[in-house]
């Protein structure tokens, strides 16, 4: 009788978890598509129409950051059994990074709609200086999640390798942006294009499809 009661109580929890898996999967796929659009706006559109490119990239960064928070929560829900402390650490870092990207995007969006009288393009964002959260902290969160994915046999092995690659690229971009500064430098531009157009969107779409299929 007691085991039957426990089983009956667990079914709503499983249904709720499956429902959030689906929600997280949809958010991840949207974030992957949004990542491609962000890269197009930031790298391509901004060259021919700077004002439009700045507005679109800021809007997409804001939205993608919000979408990423649900992905981080879904990952935690799936990975906490592999190592609860490490999964919680990845959730905290990943969520802070995603919210930091959202605030950074909102800051840029506010400036795009109402440009201040004086605004130095070389002045780093106070909330996300040189991508500290968007790239640096996010890269650490991805590396932790990559280790956890490798310990969970419900995830494709290739997804774990891609997560490692994405985490290392994000850390490299942060350090290069901090040291080199110029985004046109080939040392920085090449990994930015690779990450923005391919690795980051591929990871979000792959993890989204994994969430949608898992239940």
C-alpha positions in Angstrom: 0.0 0.0 0.0 2.7 2.4 0.9 4.7 1.7 -2.3 1.5 2.2 -4.3 0.9 5.6 -2.7 4.5 6.7 -3.4 4.1 5.6 -7.0 0.9 7.5 -7.4 2.5 10.6 -6.0 5.5 10.3 -8.3 3.3 10.2 -11.5 2.3 13.9 -11.3 6.0 14.8 -10.6 7.1 12.8 -13.7 4.4 14.5 -15.8 5.5 17.9 -14.6 9.1 17.1 -15.4 8.2 15.8 -18.9 6.2 19.0 -19.5 9.1 21.2 -18.5 11.4 19.1 -20.6 9.2 19.9 -23.6 9.2 23.6 -22.7 13.0 23.6 -22.2 13.4 21.8 -25.6 11.3 24.4 -27.4 13.2 27.2 -25.7 16.5 25.7 -26.7 15.5 25.3 -30.3 14.3 29.0 -30.3 17.6 30.0 -28.7 19.5 28.2 -31.4 17.6 29.9 -34.2 17.9 33.2 -32.3 21.7 32.7 -32.0 22.0 32.5 -35.8 19.9 35.6 -36.2 22.0 37.4 -33.6 25.2 36.5 -35.4 23.7 37.8 -38.7 22.6 41.0 -37.1 25.8 41.6 -35.2 28.3 40.6 -37.9 26.6 41.2 -41.2 23.7 43.6 -40.8 25.7 46.0 -38.6 28.3 46.5 -41.4 25.7 47.9 -43.9 23.2 49.4 -41.4 24.9 50.0 -38.1 21.8 51.3 -36.3 19.6 48.5 -37.4 22.3 45.9 -36.7 22.8 47.3 -33.2 19.0 47.3 -32.4 18.4 43.8 -33.7 21.5 42.2 -32.0 20.5 43.9 -28.7 17.0 42.6 -28.9 18.0 39.1 -29.9 20.7 39.0 -27.1 18.0 40.0 -24.6 15.5 37.3 -25.8 18.2 34.6 -26.1 19.4 35.2 -22.6 15.8 34.7 -21.3 15.4 31.5 -23.3 18.7 30.1 -22.1 17.6 30.3 -18.4 14.9 27.6 -19.1 17.5 25.5 -20.8 19.8 25.7 -17.8 17.0 24.7 -15.5 16.0 21.7 -17.7 19.7 20.6 -17.8 19.9 20.8 -14.0 16.7 18.7 -13.8 18.2 16.1 -16.0 21.7 16.1 -14.7 21.4 16.6 -10.9 21.3 12.8 -10.3 24.8 12.5 -11.8 26.3 14.9 -9.3 23.9 17.2 -7.4 26.5 19.7 -6.2 28.2 20.1 -9.7 24.8 20.3 -11.4 23.7 23.0 -9.0 26.9 24.9 -9.6 26.4 24.7 -13.4 22.8 25.9 -12.9 23.9 28.9 -10.8 26.7 29.9 -13.2 24.7 29.3 -16.3 21.7 31.2 -15.1 23.8 34.1 -14.0 25.5 34.2 -17.4 22.1 34.0 -19.2 20.6 36.8 -17.1 23.8 38.8 -17.5 23.4 38.5 -21.3 19.8 39.6 -21.0 20.8 42.7 -19.0 23.6 43.4 -21.4 21.2 43.2 -24.3 18.6 45.3 -22.6 21.3 48.0 -21.9 22.3 48.0 -25.6 18.7 48.1 -26.6 17.9 51.1 -24.4 20.9 53.0 -25.9 19.8 52.0 -29.4 16.3 53.4 -29.0 17.4 56.5 -27.1 21.1 57.2 -27.8 22.8 59.2 -25.1 24.6 62.4 -25.9 27.9 60.9 -25.2 28.6 57.1 -25.3 32.1 55.7 -25.9 32.0 52.5 -27.9 35.2 51.4 -26.1 33.6 51.6 -22.6 32.8 48.1 -21.4 29.3 47.2 -20.1 29.2 47.5 -16.3 27.2 44.3 -15.9 29.0 42.3 -18.5 32.5 43.8 -19.1 34.0 42.4 -22.3 31.6 39.5 -22.1 32.6 38.3 -18.6 29.2 36.7 -18.0 28.1 36.1 -21.7 31.3 34.3 -22.6 33.5 33.8 -19.5 31.1 32.5 -16.9 28.9 30.8 -19.5 32.0 28.9 -20.8 32.7 27.6 -17.3 29.0 26.5 -16.9 29.2 24.7 -20.2 32.4 22.8 -19.2 30.7 21.6 -16.0 27.6 20.5 -17.9 29.8 18.8 -20.5 31.4 16.7 -17.7 27.9 15.9 -16.3 26.6 14.9 -19.7 29.5 12.5 -20.1 28.4 10.8 -16.8 24.7 10.5 -17.9 24.1 7.8 -20.5 20.7 9.3 -21.5 22.6 12.0 -23.5 24.4 11.4 -26.8 28.1 11.1 -26.3 28.7 13.5 -29.2 26.7 16.2 -27.4 29.1 16.0 -24.5 32.0 16.6 -26.8 30.2 19.5 -28.5 29.5 21.0 -25.0 33.2 20.8 -24.2 34.1 22.6 -27.4 31.5 25.3 -26.9 32.7 25.9 -23.4 36.4 26.2 -24.4 35.5 28.5 -27.3 33.5 30.8 -25.1 36.3 31.1 -22.6 38.8 31.8 -25.4 36.5 34.5 -26.8 36.3 36.2 -23.4 40.0 36.1 -22.9 40.7 37.3 -26.4 38.1 40.1 -26.1 39.7 41.1 -22.8 43.3 41.2 -24.1 43.0 42.0 -27.8 39.9 44.3 -27.6 39.5 44.8 -31.4 36.7 42.5 -32.7 38.1 42.7 -36.2 41.3 41.0 -35.2 41.4 37.6 -37.0 42.4 35.8 -33.7 39.1 36.9 -32.2 37.0 37.1 -35.4 37.5 33.5 -36.5 36.2 31.8 -33.2 33.4 34.4 -32.9 32.1 33.5 -36.4 32.6 29.8 -35.7 30.8 29.9 -32.4 28.0 32.4 -33.5 27.1 30.8 -36.8 27.7 27.1 -36.1 28.7 25.8 -32.6 26.4 27.7 -30.4 23.2 27.3 -32.5 24.1 23.6 -33.1 24.4 23.0 -29.4 21.1 24.6 -28.5 19.2 22.9 -31.3 20.7 19.5 -30.5 20.0 19.8 -26.7 16.5 21.0 -27.6 15.8 17.9 -29.7 17.3 15.7 -27.0 14.9 17.3 -24.4 11.9 16.8 -26.7 12.7 13.1 -27.4 13.7 12.1 -23.9 10.3 11.8 -22.5 
